[in-house]
Amino acid sequence: MTEATEAPRGFTVRRAILAILGFQVGMAVVLAGSDLIGAIPQLLTGPRAPALDAPVAPGDQVRRFRPGDLPGRERFTPDRQTPIPDPGNMPSRLRFTIEGDLALVTGDISPGDAQRFAEWLPTATDITTIRLHSPGGSVGDALTIGEAIRAAELDTLMEDGDICLSACPYVLASGVDRQIPDGAMVGVHQHYFGESTALPAFLAVEDIQRGQADVMAYLDTMGIDVRVMQHALSTPPEAIYVLLPEELEQYGFVTPDGDNEEAANG
């Protein structure tokens, strides 16, 4: 009699456990599906934000961002004749052009560009300044390039009409002296790291958090106020937060006169 009652009871317990597990898995699928369904319109149409070339104002600084489809902006070269590509016709990887003591670094920051930069830099013996014009790209390569620029004690600058978006500001931050005119555009947003490029965030939390920690440590080393990351972390990859001139000064992207030595030792 005992054996006859124990078997159904064990079977019932197993069924209950399986039912609970099945319910939990089902809820997880439903929740994940709800998040995905809610994200589909944004994935298809992008964030509801003005185009990148729309004027920005305090509190209205988030713009749509597609690196392969950047609008043309008026080009200015007041003191130099260096040709500047339109953002919509950027090189697919970084291009290095030397003119006197200045090197124009322009194009997408592609995987492997840090190695190319490391091989090129020793040949550019007369340069003192890196001028940037880039929509960004690989975060890891940008950080490595920035470390090389700081080790070489070079300055960074932009000129009116130049853009420096996504991962590019990390290169910009590496200059001992950093000059950015009001007519340039600097913007930040969220990034993917390493192999997480094709994965949703909930499957790549560890990699993303580690990557963000590396970025914040790097910015602190370069003398940048890490509070700028609040704008990056709250802006999705398909948008860009355009930093106003006063924010560039506030977060330390523009170095005041006389702070060069401090920045170099930072």
N, C-alpha and C positions, 0 to 999 in steps of 0.2 A: 504493500500500500504506500509506503514511504517513497519507493522508487517511482511509482506511478504518479505521485503528486509533485516530486522534485523536478522531473523532466519538463512538464509543462511550465513550471514556475521559472526555470532557467531559460527556457525558450522565450517566455514573456519578457524577462529582463533584457535579453539580448535584443528582442524586437524593439523594446522601449529605447535602449541606447542607440540603436541604428536609426530609429525615428528622430531622436533628438539631433544626432549628427546630421541626418538628412535635412532637417529643418534649418540647422545652422548654415549648412552649405547652400541651401536654397536661398536663405536670406542674404548671404554674402553675394550670390550671383545676382539677386534682384537689386541690391544696393549698387553693385558695380555696374549693372546694366542701366540703372537710373542715371548714374553719373555719366556714363558714356552717351546715353540718349540726350541728356541735357547739354553735352559738349558738342554734339554733332553739328548744330547750326553754326557754332563758332568755328569749328574745324573747317566747315565748308565756305563760310563767308568772311571769317576773320573777326576780330573784335570790332565793336561798334565805336570806332574812333575815327577822327579826321585823317586824311592822307598826310604823309610825312611832310609834304611841302606846305601844309597849312600853318599859318603863324601861331606861335605858342604864347601863352600868357600865364601868369601865376595861377596855379590850380587847374589849368587846362594844358597839360604837357604830354599826355599820352597820345601817340600817333600810331597808325597802322605801319607795319614793318615787314617788307618782303625783300630780302637782300638781292634777289635776282630781278626785281622790278622796281628799282628806286627811281623816283622822278628826277629830272634834270634840275639843277640849281644854278643860278648865275655864278659864273666863275670870276674870281678876282685874283690878279697877280700884280698888286700895286708896285712892288719893288723888284720883282723877278719875272723872267720870261719862261719859267719852267712850265711846260704843258701839263695841264691837270685833266685827267679823264672825267667825263660826266659820270655821276653815280650809276646811271643805267648802263654804262659800258665799262664797268670795272674789269681789270684783269682777274682771271679765275683763281690766281694765287698771287702772293706778294711780288711786286716789282720794285727793284732798287735802282734809282737814278741819281747820279751824283752831279752836283753843280757847285764847284768851288768847295766851300767848307760845309755845305748843306747836302743832305741826302733825302730825296723824296721817296717815301715808302708808301706805296699805294696798292690797292686791290684787296681781294678776299684773303683772310688769314686761313690757309688750308693746312691740313695735317701734313707735317714734314717741313713746313716753312721755317720753323725754329732752327732746324738743322741747316737749311739753305742760308738763313741769316747768319748763323755761326760761322759758316764757311766764307760768306761774303764780307763780313765785318772786318777781318784783318786786312783785307785788300783796300779798304776805304780809309787809308791812313791820314788823310787831310781833313776829314769831316769833324765837326764839333756839334752838329745839330741834326736831329731827325725830324723831318716834316711829315706829318701823317695825314692820309686821306684814304679811309677804309671803312667798309660797312661791317667789319668784324669777321668772326668765324670761330676757329678752334681756340677754346679757352686755354688749354694746356700749352699750345704753341705761343699764344700771346703772353702768357706768364713767363715762359722761358726766354722769349725775345726781350721782354722788359728787364729781366734779370741781367741779360747780356748788355743792354744799353746802360743800366746803372753801373755795372762793373766797369764799363768803358768810360764812365763819367761824362756821358753825352747829354745834351739838352734835347728837349722835344718842343715842338711848336706846331701850330696850325695857322692857316691864313684864311681870310674871309672867303667863304664859299666852300671850304673844306668840310668833310664830315668825318666823324670818328664815333662809330656806333658799336653796340654789342660788346665783343671782346676787345675792340680797339682801345677803349679808354684805359685798359690795363697796361697797354704799351705806352700810351700817353703819360700815364702816371709815373713811369720809370725815369723820366728826364730829371737831371739835377735841377735845371731851371726849366719851367714849363710856362709857355705863353699861349694864350687862346684869345683871339679877338671876338668881339660880340657877333661878328658875321659868320663864325664857324658854328658847327652843330655837333654837340657831344651828347650821346644818349646811352642808356643802360636798360637791361631787362634780364629776365631769368635765362639760365643756360642749361643745356644738357651736358653731361660729362661722360667721357670715355665711351663704353659700350652701351650706355643708356640712351643713345640717340633715338632709337626706335621703340623705346619702352615707355609706358605711362608711368607717372611719378610713383604710384603705389607699389610698383614692382622694382623701383630703383632708388628708394629712399636713402639707403646707406651710401650709395655712390654720390648722390646729389648732395647730401649733407657733408660728406668728406670734401667734395669739390668746393662747396661754398666756404668751408672752413679754410681751405687752402687759399682761396681768393681773398678772404678777409685778412689772413695773416700776411699775404703779399701786400695788400693795400696799406696795412699798418706799417710794414717795413719801408714802403715808399713814401710815407708821410701823408697818406690820404686818410681823412676821417672815414672810418668804416660805416658811419651812419648813412653814407650814400647807398649802402646795400639795401636799406629799407625800400628805396625806390626800385631797385633791381628786382628784389624778391617779390614785390607786389605787382610787377608788370609781366604779363605772359610773353613767351618767346615770339609770338606773332605780332607783338606791339613793341613800342620803344618809348621810354620816358626821356624826354629831352630836358637836359639840365639847363637852367637859366644862367646867365652870366654871374649873378649874385650867388647861385648855388655852387658854381665852379670855384668861386673864391672861398665860399664858406667851407667846402669840403677839401680844400687844399689842392685842387687841380692846377690852379694858377699860383705860381710862387711869387711872393712879394720880393722886391729888390732887397738884396742883403741877406736873403735866406738860403742862398745857394749852398753855402758850406754846410749848414745844418741839414739840408736835404741830402747832400752827398753822403753825410755820415749817418743818415737815418736808416 
